[in-house]
Each structure stands twice: as structure tokens, then as C-alpha cells.
Amino acid sequence: MTTTTILQDAHELHGDLTRLRHTLHQAPELGLDLPRTQETVLTELADLPLEVTLGKGCTSIGAVLRGTATEPSVNRPVVLLRADMDALPVQEATGVEFSSRIDGRMHACGHDLHTSMLAGAARLLADRRHLLDGDVVFMFQPAEELLAGAPMMIEEGILDLAGRRVDSAYGLHVFSSGGATGQFMTRQGIMMSAADGLYVTVLGRGGHGSAPHRAKDPVPVMAEMITALQSMVTRQFDAHDPVVVAVGMVKAGEAINVIPDTAEFGASIRMYSDASREKMMVAVPRLLKGIASAHGLEVDVDYRVGGRVLVNDQENTTFVQEQIIELFGEDRHLAIANPLGGSEDFADVLAQVPGSFINLDATPLAGDQGEYNHSPRAVFDDSVLTSGTALYTHLAFSRIGELAAR
């Protein structure tokens, strides 16, 4: 089987892939509960020779394709391919004809493309099962945006769904801005950050705005905490092992002449090492409690550990790089120098099995550079659907062949 054949077959699926993507885009669902999405994907896979397993605690789909080129064996290679299916609580403002039909929900991160690509790869690999010397596990995952779907699917056995632990795992993610549509990006080692959440409530005592000395005003204390967090990061953490604190939520009071009882803020905290996470878990509460105490106030600090650092295995990433170049040419591959600031729960998969996570530029071919993922105006170009489908297919097929030959 040649790479040309895979590309040709993927291109022949483009109309079906686009139809599926637009169907998913119009009916976005959130979190762990994606019943319509699950039903749509199951319908798409219904005529394929797959062993399908549905999630118990969530609307996940696990499917196994058994290769028939060799007799079943406990040592058969197994490769996992993953796509996430959930959307975001965003009001779409793209104006595309297949815009979301559900207010306040949008596929603003391209998961509808991932799902369509993986469904396409399942079809292309099913057509080639007589050439497969092993098995492929398809992981259709909910709740990536909550960093909750992959851990749940792992707990429910996705990594052993074929009867033995998978040998390699691959995931793919599109981006709506970058300006190099169709280019794949890889990185060996650390690829994406860990992500924690910080929720803070400053406890004061309300009063009249004309007499702050008779109250315990939590607002300036909160402001001092927000500023101090930024200074603390630059003075207590190595710039070569960076930590990013982004305050995205601030709440206090209802009237301009009333000092409120409490003030609240929330922040995302991102880092690239377990050592920095452990240090932050100690440093943040110590700093905030110290500031509150200095002003005679109290503070409630809720530090929530989130997703882990995503680390790409060197062997598998080298393999991915070689397959991208073989399939598409050197100009379609970029080895990125630095890790990305976003987070991914595919990191939980890669913490247990070797594999690699790949990025794909899906900047709109028409118009400007496009707005970045999670924007209500984020648009992804349908032209990359065939590229992602072909790469998923080629990675599984080639990796199984390589492992079987060892």
C-alpha cells in the first residue's frame, strides 16, 4: 500500500468528512454528556467492522479494529488514535452557513474536525484491515475542555480495550490561526503545559464607601494579591522553567458607594514541570495569606490541581515526523522550538503509554490570519480534513507494520 493511495482515498472522502464536520458543528455539546454527538459518530461508524464499547460514566466511544493479515496473538501490535468531541460555552459569531444552532455553545476549538478525521481514518483503515498485522483502538473522547474525559476513559479501560496495553498512541489538534494552512507541527519532549486553577475569596467586612476605616475593605487587598502573584512568579521561579499566572475572573460588590464583605478572583496557572507545580502549591497560599494577614483580613485559597504536562515520546515523535514528511513532503512539517502554553488531557494517555501529540494548522485559506482557538470568531478550514484523516491512517498502519516486523 502506498502513501499516494492513502492520500487519494482520503481526498475521495472529503465530501463526507465535510458533511460530518458541519453536522457536528451545528449541534455542539459540552463536557462529559454528549448524547447527540455520540449518536452521530455511532451512525457514521455503524457499517464498519468495529468492536464498539460505550463509556459508563460519560458518552465516550471506544472502538477496536482487528487486522486480519495475521492470526490473533497476545503479542499483536496495538495502536491508539484519539479525537476529542466536546465544544465550548461560547456564542458563535463566525457567520458561516453551518454555524451552531445552540445558543451559547460552539465548536470553537476544532474538535468537530478531530472527530470527523478520526471517523474517516476508521473507514480507511477498515478498508485495509486485510493488510493490518495488528489492531487499532479509536478513542472518541468527551470533556477535553474540562481535562476530564481522558482520565475517565483510561479508568474505564480504553488503553487495554484491544485485550492488551496499546503500544503507541497518537492525537492531533487543529489551530485556527497561524497562516500556514495544512502544516503539521511536532515537538519531542515537553509539548504542552500543565494547568491548575486558583479560586480566591478575600473575607472582609462591608461598610459605607465614605468611611472605609470603619470597614475591612477586601477590594484593595484583592488588587494587591493579583499584582503580587505576578511579581512572585518573576522572583521565585526560574525564567527557564516558566510559570504563567493569568487572572481571568474578578468579582466584588454591586454598588459604587458600598464596600463589599468579600472580593473574589480566579486564575489559571500553567507550568512545565512537576517541580514548579509543587512549589506553586506552597508559594501561592503562603503569599495570599500573608497579604491578607498584613491587612487584618482573612482569605480562602482554593488551589485545584488540573491537567499534567504533556510529554511526547522521542521515538514515537521521530516516527511521526518521518511519516508526515513521507506522506506530505518536508514543507508540510515544522518542528517547533518551544512548548505551547495550552493544556491537553491527552497528556494522561502519554503518561501511561508512549506516543505523540501533533498540531495541524487550519487557518482559513480565504481572508486574514484568522482568530485563535476559543474565539467566537474562530474559523477552521475544511481543506485540512483530508490531511488529518490521511495522517491518522498512515500513522496507525505504518506503526503497526513497524512493530510487527521487530
C-alpha positions as CSV (number, residue, x, y, z in Angstrom):
1,M,0.0,0.0,0.0
2,T,1.4,3.4,-1.0
3,T,1.1,6.8,0.6
4,T,-0.4,8.0,-2.6
5,T,-3.3,5.5,-2.2
6,I,-4.0,6.8,1.3
7,L,-4.0,10.4,0.2
8,Q,-6.2,9.6,-2.8
9,D,-8.7,7.7,-0.7
10,A,-8.7,10.5,1.9
11,H,-9.5,13.1,-0.7
12,E,-12.3,10.9,-2.0
13,L,-13.8,11.1,1.4
14,H,-13.6,14.9,1.6
15,G,-17.3,15.5,0.9
16,D,-18.4,13.0,3.6
17,L,-15.9,14.4,6.1
18,T,-17.1,17.9,5.5
19,R,-20.7,16.9,5.8
20,L,-20.0,15.2,9.1
21,R,-17.9,18.1,10.4
22,H,-20.7,20.6,9.6
23,T,-23.3,18.3,11.2
24,L,-21.3,18.2,14.4
25,H,-20.6,21.9,14.3
26,Q,-24.3,22.8,14.2
27,A,-25.1,20.7,17.3
28,P,-22.3,21.3,19.9
29,E,-22.4,19.7,23.3
30,L,-20.4,20.3,26.5
31,G,-18.5,18.3,29.0
32,L,-19.0,14.6,29.7
33,D,-22.5,14.4,28.4
34,L,-22.6,14.4,24.5
35,P,-25.5,12.2,23.6
36,R,-26.3,13.7,20.2
37,T,-22.6,13.7,19.3
38,Q,-22.2,10.1,20.4
39,E,-25.2,9.1,18.3
40,T,-23.9,10.9,15.2
41,V,-20.5,9.3,15.5
42,L,-22.0,5.8,16.1
43,T,-24.2,6.2,13.0
44,E,-21.1,7.1,11.0
45,L,-19.2,4.0,12.2
46,A,-22.2,1.6,12.0
47,D,-21.2,-0.1,8.8
48,L,-17.6,-0.7,9.8
49,P,-16.3,-4.0,11.3
50,L,-15.6,-2.4,14.7
51,E,-15.9,-3.7,18.2
52,V,-17.6,-0.7,19.9
53,T,-17.6,0.0,23.6
54,L,-19.6,2.9,25.1
55,G,-18.5,4.8,28.2
56,K,-20.3,4.1,31.5
57,G,-19.6,7.4,33.3
58,C,-19.6,9.5,30.1
59,T,-20.7,9.5,26.5
60,S,-17.3,8.2,25.2
61,I,-16.9,5.8,22.3
62,G,-14.1,3.2,22.2
63,A,-13.8,1.0,19.1
64,V,-11.4,-1.7,18.1
65,L,-10.5,-2.6,14.5
66,R,-8.9,-6.1,14.3
67,G,-6.4,-6.5,11.5
68,T,-6.7,-9.8,9.6
69,A,-3.3,-10.0,7.9
70,T,-2.1,-12.4,10.6
71,E,-3.7,-14.7,13.2
72,P,-4.8,-13.3,16.5
73,S,-2.0,-13.2,19.1
74,V,-1.3,-11.8,22.5
75,N,1.7,-10.1,21.0
76,R,0.0,-8.3,18.2
77,P,0.8,-4.6,17.9
78,V,-1.9,-2.2,19.1
79,V,-2.0,1.5,18.2
80,L,-4.4,4.0,19.6
81,L,-5.8,7.1,17.8
82,R,-7.7,9.7,19.7
83,A,-10.1,12.6,18.9
84,D,-12.0,14.8,21.3
85,M,-15.6,15.6,20.7
86,D,-16.8,18.3,23.1
87,A,-17.4,22.0,22.4
88,L,-17.2,25.2,24.4
89,P,-19.7,27.6,26.2
90,V,-19.1,30.3,23.5
91,Q,-21.7,32.2,21.5
92,E,-20.7,31.7,17.8
93,A,-20.1,34.8,15.8
94,T,-18.4,33.4,12.6
95,G,-21.3,33.8,10.3
96,V,-20.6,30.6,8.5
97,E,-23.6,28.9,7.0
98,F,-23.2,25.8,9.3
99,S,-23.0,27.9,12.5
100,S,-24.0,26.4,15.8
101,R,-27.8,26.1,16.2
102,I,-27.5,26.1,20.0
103,D,-27.2,29.4,21.8
104,G,-24.1,29.8,23.9
105,R,-22.3,26.7,22.6
106,M,-19.7,26.5,19.8
107,H,-17.1,24.2,18.4
108,A,-14.5,27.0,18.9
109,C,-11.5,24.6,19.3
110,G,-11.9,22.4,16.3
111,H,-13.0,19.2,18.0
112,D,-15.6,18.7,15.3
113,L,-12.7,18.4,12.8
114,H,-10.8,16.0,15.0
115,T,-13.9,13.7,15.3
116,S,-14.5,13.8,11.6
117,M,-10.9,13.0,10.8
118,L,-10.8,10.0,13.2
119,A,-14.1,8.7,11.7
120,G,-12.6,9.0,8.3
121,A,-9.4,7.2,9.4
122,A,-11.6,4.4,10.9
123,R,-13.1,3.9,7.4
124,L,-9.8,3.9,5.5
125,L,-8.2,1.5,8.0
126,A,-11.3,-0.8,7.9
127,D,-10.8,-0.9,4.1
128,R,-7.2,-2.1,4.7
129,R,-7.8,-4.5,7.6
130,H,-6.6,-7.4,5.5
131,L,-3.2,-5.7,5.4
132,L,-3.1,-4.9,9.1
133,D,-0.8,-7.0,11.2
134,G,-2.3,-5.7,14.5
135,D,-5.2,-3.8,16.0
136,V,-6.3,-0.2,16.1
137,V,-8.1,1.4,19.0
138,F,-10.2,4.5,18.2
139,M,-10.7,6.8,21.2
140,F,-13.6,9.3,20.8
141,Q,-13.4,11.3,23.9
142,P,-15.7,13.9,25.6
143,A,-14.7,16.6,28.1
144,E,-11.3,17.5,26.9
145,E,-12.0,21.2,27.7
146,L,-12.5,20.1,31.3
147,L,-9.4,17.9,31.2
148,A,-11.7,15.2,32.5
149,G,-12.5,12.9,29.6
150,A,-9.2,11.2,29.0
151,P,-8.7,10.2,32.7
152,M,-12.2,8.8,32.8
153,M,-11.7,6.8,29.6
154,I,-8.4,5.5,31.0
155,E,-10.1,4.4,34.2
156,E,-12.8,2.6,32.1
157,G,-10.1,0.7,30.2
158,I,-9.5,2.4,26.9
159,L,-5.8,1.6,26.9
160,D,-6.5,-2.1,27.2
161,L,-9.6,-2.2,25.0
162,A,-8.0,-4.5,22.4
163,G,-7.1,-7.1,25.0
164,R,-3.6,-5.8,25.8
165,R,-2.0,-2.4,26.5
166,V,-1.6,-0.2,23.4
167,D,2.0,0.1,22.1
168,S,1.7,3.6,20.8
169,A,-0.9,6.4,21.0
170,Y,-1.3,9.5,18.7
171,G,-3.5,12.5,19.0
172,L,-4.0,15.5,16.7
173,H,-5.2,19.1,17.3
174,V,-6.0,21.9,14.8
175,F,-5.5,25.6,15.2
176,S,-7.4,28.4,13.5
177,S,-4.6,30.9,13.3
178,G,-1.0,30.6,12.2
179,G,-1.0,31.3,8.5
180,A,0.5,28.0,7.2
181,T,-2.7,26.1,6.4
182,G,-2.0,22.3,6.2
183,Q,1.3,22.4,8.1
184,F,1.9,19.8,10.8
185,M,3.8,20.7,13.9
186,T,5.6,18.4,16.3
187,R,8.0,18.6,19.2
188,Q,10.0,16.0,21.1
189,G,9.7,16.1,24.9
190,I,7.5,18.7,26.6
191,M,4.8,19.8,24.2
192,M,2.1,21.5,26.3
193,S,1.9,22.9,29.8
194,A,0.2,21.6,33.0
195,A,-2.8,23.7,34.0
196,D,-4.1,24.4,37.6
197,G,-6.9,26.6,38.8
198,L,-6.8,29.2,41.6
199,Y,-10.0,30.4,43.3
200,V,-9.6,33.1,46.0
201,T,-12.1,34.8,48.3
202,V,-10.9,37.7,50.4
203,L,-13.0,37.9,53.5
204,G,-13.5,41.5,54.8
205,R,-16.3,43.5,56.4
206,G,-18.6,45.7,54.4
207,G,-19.5,49.3,55.1
208,H,-20.2,52.7,53.6
209,G,-17.9,53.9,50.9
210,S,-17.4,57.3,52.7
211,A,-15.9,55.6,55.8
212,P,-13.6,52.8,54.7
213,H,-11.8,53.0,58.1
214,R,-15.0,51.6,59.7
215,A,-15.0,48.6,57.4
216,K,-12.4,46.0,56.3
217,D,-12.3,46.6,52.6
218,P,-11.4,43.4,50.6
219,V,-11.1,45.1,47.2
220,P,-7.6,46.8,47.5
221,V,-6.4,43.7,49.3
222,M,-7.5,41.6,46.3
223,A,-5.8,44.0,43.9
224,E,-2.6,43.8,45.9
225,M,-2.8,40.0,45.7
226,I,-3.3,39.9,42.0
227,T,-0.2,42.2,41.5
228,A,1.8,40.3,44.0
229,L,1.2,37.0,42.2
230,Q,2.8,38.3,39.1
231,S,5.8,39.7,41.0
232,M,6.2,36.4,42.9
233,V,6.4,34.4,39.7
234,T,9.3,36.5,38.4
235,R,11.2,36.5,41.6
236,Q,10.8,32.9,42.9
237,F,10.7,30.9,39.7
238,D,13.4,30.2,37.1
239,A,12.7,32.0,33.9
240,H,13.9,28.9,32.0
241,D,11.2,26.8,33.7
242,P,8.4,29.3,33.3
243,V,5.2,29.7,35.2
244,V,2.3,31.8,33.9
245,V,-0.5,33.2,36.1
246,A,-3.5,34.6,34.2
247,V,-6.3,36.2,36.3
248,G,-9.4,35.8,34.3
249,M,-12.2,36.3,36.9
250,V,-12.7,39.2,39.3
251,K,-15.8,39.9,41.4
252,A,-16.6,42.4,44.1
253,G,-19.6,44.4,45.1
254,E,-22.7,45.7,43.4
255,A,-22.8,49.4,44.1
256,I,-20.0,52.1,43.8
257,N,-20.7,53.5,47.3
258,V,-20.8,50.2,49.2
259,I,-17.7,48.4,50.5
260,P,-18.5,44.7,50.0
261,D,-18.0,41.9,52.5
262,T,-16.0,39.8,50.1
263,A,-14.0,40.0,46.9
264,E,-13.2,37.1,44.7
265,F,-10.8,36.4,41.8
266,G,-9.8,33.3,39.9
267,A,-6.7,32.5,37.8
268,S,-5.3,29.8,35.6
269,I,-1.7,28.7,36.5
270,R,0.4,27.0,33.9
271,M,3.8,25.4,34.3
272,Y,6.1,22.9,32.5
273,S,7.5,20.8,35.3
274,D,6.2,18.9,38.4
275,A,8.7,20.8,40.5
276,S,7.2,24.1,39.6
277,R,3.7,22.8,40.3
278,E,4.7,21.6,43.8
279,K,6.4,24.9,44.5
280,M,3.4,26.9,43.4
281,M,1.1,24.8,45.6
282,V,3.0,26.1,48.6
283,A,4.0,29.5,47.4
284,V,0.6,30.8,46.4
285,P,-1.3,30.2,49.6
286,R,1.6,31.5,51.7
287,L,1.7,34.7,49.7
288,L,-2.0,35.4,49.7
289,K,-2.5,34.5,53.4
290,G,0.4,36.8,54.3
291,I,-1.1,39.7,52.4
292,A,-4.5,39.2,54.0
293,S,-2.9,39.0,57.4
294,A,-1.0,42.2,56.9
295,H,-4.3,44.0,56.3
296,G,-6.1,42.3,59.2
297,L,-8.3,40.2,56.8
298,E,-8.7,36.5,56.1
299,V,-8.6,34.7,52.8
300,D,-9.9,31.4,51.5
301,V,-7.5,29.9,48.9
302,D,-8.7,27.0,46.8
303,Y,-5.8,25.7,44.7
304,R,-7.0,23.0,42.3
305,V,-4.5,20.7,40.5
306,G,-5.5,20.2,36.9
307,G,-4.0,18.6,33.8
308,R,-0.4,17.4,33.7
309,V,2.4,18.4,31.4
310,L,2.1,16.7,28.0
311,V,5.4,14.9,27.1
312,N,5.9,13.5,23.7
313,D,8.0,10.3,23.5
314,Q,11.1,10.8,21.5
315,E,10.9,7.5,19.4
316,N,7.3,8.0,18.5
317,T,7.7,11.7,17.7
318,T,10.6,10.9,15.4
319,F,8.4,8.3,13.8
320,V,5.6,10.9,13.4
321,Q,8.0,13.4,11.8
322,E,9.2,10.8,9.3
323,Q,5.6,9.8,8.4
324,I,4.5,13.4,7.9
325,I,7.4,14.0,5.5
326,E,6.9,10.8,3.7
327,L,3.1,11.5,3.2
328,F,3.1,15.2,2.5
329,G,6.7,16.4,1.9
330,E,9.2,18.3,4.1
331,D,7.4,21.7,3.6
332,R,4.4,20.4,5.4
333,H,6.3,19.7,8.6
334,L,7.6,22.1,11.3
335,A,9.5,21.0,14.4
336,I,8.5,23.7,16.9
337,A,11.2,25.1,19.2
338,N,9.2,25.8,22.3
339,P,6.3,24.1,24.1
340,L,2.8,25.5,23.8
341,G,1.0,27.3,26.6
342,G,-2.2,25.4,26.3
343,S,-3.0,22.2,28.1
344,E,-4.4,18.8,27.0
345,D,-5.7,15.7,28.9
346,F,-4.2,13.5,26.2
347,A,-1.2,14.1,28.5
348,D,-2.8,11.4,30.8
349,V,-2.6,8.9,27.9
350,L,1.0,9.7,27.2
351,A,1.9,9.4,30.8
352,Q,1.0,5.7,30.6
353,V,1.9,4.7,27.1
354,P,4.5,6.1,24.6
355,G,3.2,8.3,21.8
356,S,3.0,11.8,20.4
357,F,0.6,14.7,20.0
358,I,0.6,16.6,16.8
359,N,-0.7,20.1,15.8
360,L,-2.2,21.0,12.4
361,D,-2.6,24.5,11.1
362,A,-6.2,25.0,9.9
363,T,-6.1,28.8,9.2
364,P,-8.8,29.8,6.8
365,L,-7.5,29.9,3.3
366,A,-9.7,32.9,2.5
367,G,-9.3,36.1,4.4
368,D,-6.8,37.1,7.0
369,Q,-4.8,35.1,9.5
370,G,-7.9,34.2,11.5
371,E,-8.7,34.4,15.1
372,Y,-7.2,31.9,17.6
373,N,-9.0,28.9,19.1
374,H,-11.7,29.6,21.7
375,S,-12.6,32.9,20.0
376,P,-16.3,33.2,19.0
377,R,-15.0,34.1,15.5
378,A,-12.6,31.2,15.2
379,V,-12.9,29.5,11.7
380,F,-11.2,26.3,10.7
381,D,-10.6,25.4,7.0
382,D,-12.3,22.2,5.9
383,S,-9.4,21.6,3.5
384,V,-7.3,20.1,6.3
385,L,-9.9,17.3,7.0
386,T,-8.3,15.0,4.4
387,S,-4.8,15.7,5.7
388,G,-5.7,14.8,9.2
389,T,-7.6,11.7,8.1
390,A,-4.7,10.6,5.9
391,L,-2.1,11.1,8.7
392,Y,-4.2,9.2,11.3
393,T,-4.5,6.4,8.8
394,H,-0.9,6.3,7.8
395,L,0.4,6.5,11.4
396,A,-1.6,3.5,12.6
397,F,-0.9,1.4,9.5
398,S,2.8,2.2,9.4
399,R,3.4,1.9,13.2
400,I,1.7,-1.5,13.3
401,G,3.8,-2.7,10.4
402,E,7.0,-1.4,12.0
403,L,6.2,-3.0,15.4
404,A,5.1,-6.3,13.8
405,A,8.4,-6.5,11.9
406,R,10.5,-6.3,15.1
